[in-house]
Amino acid sequence: MNPTDQRAVLDGLIARDGVSLSTLSRVVGRNAAWMQQYMRRGTPKLLPERERGLIAGFFGVDDSVLGGATPPAIVRVPRLAVSVSAGPGRLVTSEATVASAGYAAEDLARLGIRVSDAAILDVRGDSMQPTLIDGDRILVDRGQRVPGKAQAIWVLRCGDELLVKRLTRDGDDWLILSDNAPDRRIPLSDVEVLGRVVELVRRL
């Protein structure tokens, strides 16, 4: 933001709330004439970051209104009412949204996930340890449903089981690979790939 625009915005806020320049000087912990020098004499040229933040807070506006960095766009990612099993398998009874988490839209874009394809699931069981442990929360890209590399981790449905495993194709079968349990071989037609695990959220 250039100095002229910053002063014009601040002038509008001052007029809106009927605040004196000496009051604003006290808000930022400066001498009574500091804001007058800034507004009328152009000293300093722009509000320093600290003072800008204090003034924005005083007026109840975002710092970006006075030239601070624009906050990242936040989107809501649904957390589904299911747990994906990293163990023997769990019966899926519901896939309703029970909560949501805020993600910066640019972070999802960096991960290559469309907002509409993102979902959060909980992990239960220990067959994917140490990669995934019981209680982990995973971010899943439901737009990716074509396994290729064995090191990727996928959410898949086998009948009434919802699993989180590595997958590799072997002829007409999927090899369902665990990090800490025997592997399984299941016909392609019996497996529905629901999405790829792209991020792990773990509380320490």
C-alpha contacts under 8 A as a table, 3 or more apart, distances in Angstrom:
res1	aa1	res2	aa2	distance
1	M	5	D	6.43
1	M	6	Q	6.33
1	M	66	L	7.56
1	M	67	G	4.99
2	N	5	D	5.51
2	N	6	Q	6.28
2	N	46	L	7.79
3	P	6	Q	5.13
3	P	7	R	6.21
3	P	45	K	6.16
3	P	46	L	5.60
4	T	7	R	5.33
4	T	8	A	6.19
5	D	8	A	5.01
5	D	9	V	6.19
6	Q	9	V	5.28
6	Q	10	L	6.20
6	Q	46	L	7.50
6	Q	66	L	5.73
6	Q	67	G	6.79
7	R	10	L	5.07
7	R	11	D	5.90
7	R	39	M	6.40
8	A	11	D	5.02
8	A	12	G	6.30
9	V	12	G	5.16
9	V	13	L	6.44
9	V	65	V	7.69
9	V	66	L	6.84
10	L	13	L	5.05
10	L	14	I	6.15
10	L	66	L	7.24
11	D	14	I	5.08
11	D	15	A	6.19
12	G	15	A	5.13
12	G	16	R	6.06
13	L	16	R	4.96
13	L	17	D	6.28
13	L	59	F	7.12
14	I	17	D	5.46
14	I	18	G	5.54
14	I	19	V	5.22
14	I	20	S	7.21
15	A	18	G	5.08
15	A	19	V	7.08
19	V	23	T	6.66
19	V	24	L	7.34
20	S	23	T	5.22
20	S	24	L	6.58
21	L	24	L	5.09
21	L	25	S	6.22
21	L	32	A	7.73
21	L	33	A	7.69
21	L	35	M	5.51
21	L	36	Q	5.99
22	S	25	S	4.94
22	S	26	R	6.42
22	S	31	N	7.99
22	S	32	A	4.72
22	S	33	A	6.32
22	S	34	W	7.71
22	S	35	M	6.74
22	S	36	Q	7.50
23	T	26	R	5.16
23	T	27	V	6.30
23	T	32	A	7.49
24	L	27	V	4.83
24	L	28	V	6.48
24	L	35	M	6.64
24	L	55	I	7.19
25	S	28	V	5.43
25	S	29	G	6.22
25	S	30	R	5.09
25	S	31	N	6.11
25	S	32	A	5.38
25	S	33	A	6.95
25	S	34	W	5.77
25	S	35	M	5.36
26	R	29	G	4.81
26	R	30	R	5.69
26	R	31	N	6.84
26	R	32	A	6.59
27	V	30	R	7.68
27	V	54	L	7.02
27	V	55	I	7.08
27	V	58	F	7.60
28	V	51	E	5.53
28	V	54	L	6.14
28	V	55	I	7.04
30	R	33	A	8.00
30	R	34	W	6.09
31	N	34	W	5.58
32	A	35	M	7.34
33	A	36	Q	5.26
33	A	37	Q	6.28
34	W	37	Q	5.25
34	W	38	Y	6.37
35	M	38	Y	4.91
35	M	39	M	6.03
36	Q	39	M	5.14
36	Q	40	R	5.67
36	Q	41	R	7.44
37	Q	40	R	5.43
37	Q	41	R	4.94
37	Q	42	G	6.39
37	Q	43	T	5.58
37	Q	44	P	7.73
38	Y	41	R	5.74
38	Y	42	G	4.78
38	Y	43	T	4.51
38	Y	44	P	5.57
38	Y	45	K	7.19
38	Y	46	L	7.96
38	Y	47	L	7.90
39	M	42	G	5.89
39	M	43	T	7.66
42	G	45	K	5.18
42	G	46	L	7.86
43	T	46	L	7.66
44	P	47	L	6.52
44	P	48	P	7.98
47	L	51	E	6.20
47	L	52	R	5.48
48	P	51	E	5.47
48	P	52	R	5.96
49	E	52	R	5.10
49	E	53	G	6.13
49	E	68	G	7.67
50	R	53	G	5.30
50	R	54	L	6.37
51	E	54	L	5.11
51	E	55	I	6.13
52	R	55	I	5.24
52	R	56	A	6.08
52	R	63	D	6.98
52	R	66	L	6.87
52	R	68	G	7.82
53	G	56	A	5.12
53	G	57	G	6.13
53	G	63	D	5.71
54	L	57	G	5.13
54	L	58	F	6.14
55	I	58	F	4.96
55	I	59	F	6.32
56	A	59	F	5.28
56	A	60	G	6.02
56	A	61	V	5.21
56	A	62	D	6.09
56	A	63	D	5.38
56	A	65	V	7.71
56	A	66	L	7.08
57	G	60	G	4.91
57	G	61	V	6.19
57	G	62	D	7.30
57	G	63	D	7.58
58	F	61	V	7.89
61	V	65	V	6.69
62	D	65	V	5.64
62	D	66	L	7.80
63	D	66	L	5.67
63	D	67	G	6.70
63	D	68	G	4.99
63	D	69	A	7.20
63	D	70	T	7.88
64	S	67	G	4.84
64	S	68	G	4.01
64	S	69	A	5.31
64	S	70	T	5.11
64	S	71	P	7.42
65	V	68	G	6.91
72	P	104	A	6.01
72	P	105	A	7.31
72	P	106	E	7.47
73	A	104	A	5.65
73	A	105	A	5.60
73	A	106	E	7.47
74	I	102	G	5.98
74	I	103	Y	5.44
74	I	104	A	4.48
74	I	105	A	5.62
75	V	102	G	5.59
75	V	103	Y	5.40
75	V	104	A	6.21
75	V	105	A	5.87
75	V	115	V	7.44
76	R	100	S	5.82
76	R	101	A	5.50
76	R	102	G	4.76
76	R	103	Y	6.32
77	V	100	S	5.22
77	V	101	A	5.27
77	V	102	G	6.30
77	V	103	Y	6.88
77	V	115	V	7.18
77	V	118	A	6.06
77	V	119	A	5.80
77	V	120	I	7.01
78	P	97	T	5.89
78	P	98	V	7.58
78	P	99	A	6.08
78	P	100	S	4.28
78	P	101	A	6.61
78	P	118	A	7.37
78	P	119	A	5.28
78	P	120	I	6.13
79	R	97	T	5.62
79	R	98	V	6.00
79	R	99	A	5.19
79	R	100	S	5.07
79	R	101	A	7.16
79	R	119	A	5.88
79	R	120	I	4.43
79	R	121	L	6.00
80	L	95	E	5.67
80	L	96	A	5.59
80	L	97	T	4.43
80	L	98	V	5.82
80	L	99	A	7.27
80	L	119	A	6.96
80	L	120	I	6.25
80	L	121	L	5.92
81	A	94	S	6.30
81	A	95	E	5.25
81	A	96	A	5.32
81	A	97	T	5.77
81	A	98	V	5.58
81	A	121	L	7.71
82	V	92	V	6.72
82	V	93	T	7.62
82	V	94	S	6.38
82	V	95	E	5.76
82	V	96	A	7.90
82	V	121	L	6.60
82	V	122	D	7.07
83	S	90	R	7.56
83	S	92	V	7.98
83	S	121	L	6.03
83	S	122	D	4.81
83	S	123	V	5.60
83	S	124	R	6.26
83	S	162	L	7.54
84	V	89	G	7.77
84	V	90	R	7.17
84	V	121	L	6.76
84	V	122	D	6.16
84	V	123	V	5.09
84	V	124	R	6.17
84	V	155	V	7.22
84	V	162	L	5.24
84	V	163	L	5.01
84	V	164	V	5.76
85	S	88	P	6.88
85	S	89	G	5.03
85	S	90	R	5.86
85	S	123	V	5.88
85	S	124	R	4.90
85	S	125	G	5.77
85	S	161	E	7.88
85	S	162	L	6.16
85	S	163	L	4.63
85	S	164	V	5.85
86	A	89	G	7.09
86	A	123	V	6.52
86	A	124	R	5.75
86	A	125	G	4.67
86	A	126	D	5.59
86	A	127	S	4.97
86	A	128	M	5.44
86	A	132	L	7.66
86	A	133	I	7.93
86	A	134	D	7.72
86	A	163	L	6.21
86	A	164	V	5.58
86	A	165	K	6.91
86	A	178	S	7.82
87	G	124	R	6.91
87	G	125	G	4.31
87	G	126	D	5.52
87	G	127	S	4.85
87	G	128	M	7.55
87	G	163	L	7.96
88	P	125	G	7.51
88	P	127	S	7.98
89	G	161	E	5.28
89	G	162	L	6.42
89	G	163	L	6.15
90	R	160	D	7.53
90	R	161	E	5.20
90	R	162	L	6.16
90	R	163	L	7.66
91	L	160	D	5.29
91	L	161	E	5.16
91	L	162	L	7.02
92	V	95	E	7.79
92	V	160	D	5.76
92	V	161	E	6.16
92	V	162	L	6.38
97	T	100	S	7.55
103	Y	107	D	6.99
103	Y	108	L	7.19
104	A	107	D	5.26
104	A	108	L	6.76
105	A	108	L	5.30
105	A	109	A	6.27
105	A	115	V	7.61
106	E	109	A	4.91
106	E	110	R	6.07
107	D	110	R	4.98
107	D	111	L	6.34
108	L	111	L	5.05
108	L	112	G	6.23
108	L	113	I	5.24
108	L	114	R	6.90
108	L	115	V	7.05
109	A	112	G	4.87
109	A	113	I	5.66
109	A	114	R	6.86
110	R	113	I	7.64
111	L	198	V	7.41
113	I	117	D	6.56
113	I	118	A	6.53
113	I	141	D	6.02
113	I	143	G	7.43
114	R	117	D	5.33
114	R	118	A	6.63
114	R	141	D	7.96
114	R	143	G	7.63
115	V	118	A	5.44
117	D	140	V	7.94
117	D	141	D	5.55
117	D	142	R	4.83
117	D	143	G	5.40
118	A	139	L	6.87
118	A	140	V	5.77
118	A	141	D	5.05
118	A	142	R	6.24
119	A	139	L	5.83
119	A	140	V	5.28
119	A	141	D	6.78
119	A	142	R	7.34
120	I	137	R	6.77
120	I	138	I	5.60
120	I	139	L	4.70
120	I	140	V	6.11
121	L	137	R	5.72
121	L	138	I	5.43
121	L	139	L	6.71
121	L	140	V	7.42
122	D	135	G	6.33
122	D	136	D	5.90
122	D	137	R	4.52
122	D	138	I	6.33
123	V	132	L	7.48
123	V	133	I	7.05
123	V	134	D	5.59
123	V	135	G	5.42
123	V	136	D	5.22
123	V	137	R	6.04
123	V	138	I	7.33
123	V	164	V	7.80
124	R	133	I	7.39
124	R	134	D	4.62
124	R	135	G	5.96
124	R	136	D	7.68
125	G	128	M	7.78
125	G	133	I	6.93
125	G	134	D	5.04
126	D	129	Q	5.41
126	D	132	L	7.44
126	D	133	I	5.69
126	D	134	D	5.87
126	D	180	N	7.23
127	S	178	S	5.84
127	S	179	D	6.11
127	S	180	N	4.56
127	S	181	A	5.23
128	M	131	T	5.79
128	M	132	L	5.21
128	M	133	I	6.71
128	M	165	K	7.21
128	M	178	S	5.47
128	M	179	D	4.63
128	M	180	N	5.49
128	M	181	A	7.63
129	Q	132	L	5.03
129	Q	133	I	5.34
129	Q	179	D	6.10
129	Q	180	N	5.87
130	P	133	I	6.32
130	P	179	D	7.41
130	P	180	N	7.84
131	T	179	D	7.45
132	L	136	D	6.51
133	I	136	D	5.74
136	D	200	L	7.17
136	D	201	V	6.44
136	D	202	R	5.46
136	D	203	R	7.80
137	R	200	L	6.13
137	R	201	V	5.16
137	R	202	R	6.41
138	I	197	V	6.53
138	I	198	V	7.54
138	I	199	E	5.80
138	I	200	L	4.66
138	I	201	V	5.89
139	L	197	V	5.94
139	L	198	V	5.86
139	L	199	E	5.04
139	L	200	L	6.33
139	L	201	V	7.66
140	V	155	V	7.78
140	V	195	G	5.96
140	V	196	R	5.47
140	V	197	V	4.48
140	V	198	V	5.78
140	V	199	E	7.23
141	D	144	Q	5.86
141	D	195	G	5.23
141	D	196	R	5.23
141	D	197	V	6.37
141	D	198	V	6.63
142	R	145	R	6.79
142	R	194	L	5.85
142	R	195	G	4.05
142	R	196	R	6.56
143	G	195	G	6.39
144	Q	147	P	7.94
144	Q	194	L	7.82
144	Q	195	G	5.24
144	Q	196	R	5.75
145	R	193	V	5.47
145	R	194	L	5.95
145	R	195	G	5.11
145	R	196	R	6.77
146	V	193	V	7.42
147	P	150	A	7.73
147	P	152	A	7.67
147	P	154	W	7.75
147	P	167	L	6.67
147	P	168	T	7.08
148	G	152	A	7.96
148	G	168	T	6.99
149	K	152	A	5.82
149	K	167	L	7.85
149	K	168	T	7.07
150	A	153	I	7.75
150	A	166	R	5.98
150	A	167	L	5.64
150	A	168	T	5.35
151	Q	166	R	6.52
152	A	166	R	5.99
152	A	167	L	7.52
152	A	196	R	7.27
152	A	197	V	7.46
153	I	164	V	6.73
153	I	165	K	5.42
153	I	166	R	4.55
153	I	167	L	7.13
153	I	196	R	6.02
153	I	197	V	5.48
154	W	164	V	5.50
154	W	165	K	5.46
154	W	166	R	5.92
154	W	167	L	7.01
154	W	193	V	7.09
154	W	194	L	7.44
154	W	195	G	5.80
154	W	196	R	4.43
154	W	197	V	5.58
155	V	162	L	7.07
155	V	163	L	5.63
155	V	164	V	4.48
155	V	165	K	6.62
155	V	193	V	6.26
155	V	194	L	5.46
155	V	195	G	5.37
155	V	196	R	6.15
155	V	197	V	6.96
156	L	162	L	5.80
156	L	163	L	5.29
156	L	164	V	6.37
156	L	165	K	7.69
156	L	191	V	6.67
156	L	192	E	5.51
156	L	193	V	4.39
156	L	194	L	5.22
156	L	195	G	7.21
157	R	160	D	6.93
157	R	161	E	5.62
157	R	162	L	4.62
157	R	163	L	6.22
157	R	191	V	5.80
157	R	192	E	5.05
157	R	193	V	6.45
157	R	194	L	7.08
158	C	161	E	5.12
158	C	162	L	6.51
158	C	163	L	7.61
158	C	190	D	6.05
158	C	191	V	5.02
158	C	192	E	6.64
159	G	190	D	7.09
159	G	191	V	7.62
165	K	176	I	6.29
165	K	177	L	5.90
165	K	178	S	5.88
166	R	176	I	5.99
166	R	177	L	4.92
166	R	178	S	6.48
167	L	174	W	6.50
167	L	175	L	5.75
167	L	176	I	5.02
167	L	177	L	5.95
168	T	174	W	5.86
168	T	175	L	5.29
168	T	176	I	6.93
168	T	177	L	7.79
169	R	172	D	7.47
169	R	173	D	6.04
169	R	174	W	4.67
169	R	175	L	6.00
170	D	173	D	5.27
170	D	174	W	5.94
170	D	175	L	6.60
171	G	174	W	7.92
172	D	187	P	5.96
172	D	188	L	5.81
173	D	185	R	6.28
173	D	186	I	5.37
173	D	187	P	4.14
173	D	188	L	4.90
174	W	185	R	5.74
174	W	186	I	5.33
174	W	187	P	6.00
174	W	188	L	5.65
174	W	191	V	7.81
175	L	183	D	6.89
175	L	184	R	5.79
175	L	185	R	4.68
175	L	186	I	6.62
176	I	183	D	5.66
176	I	184	R	5.02
176	I	185	R	6.12
176	I	186	I	7.45
177	L	182	P	7.52
177	L	183	D	4.79
177	L	184	R	6.69
178	S	181	A	5.38
178	S	182	P	6.60
178	S	183	D	5.88
186	I	190	D	6.64
186	I	191	V	7.26
187	P	190	D	5.47
187	P	191	V	7.07
188	L	191	V	5.58
189	S	192	E	7.71
197	V	200	L	7.83
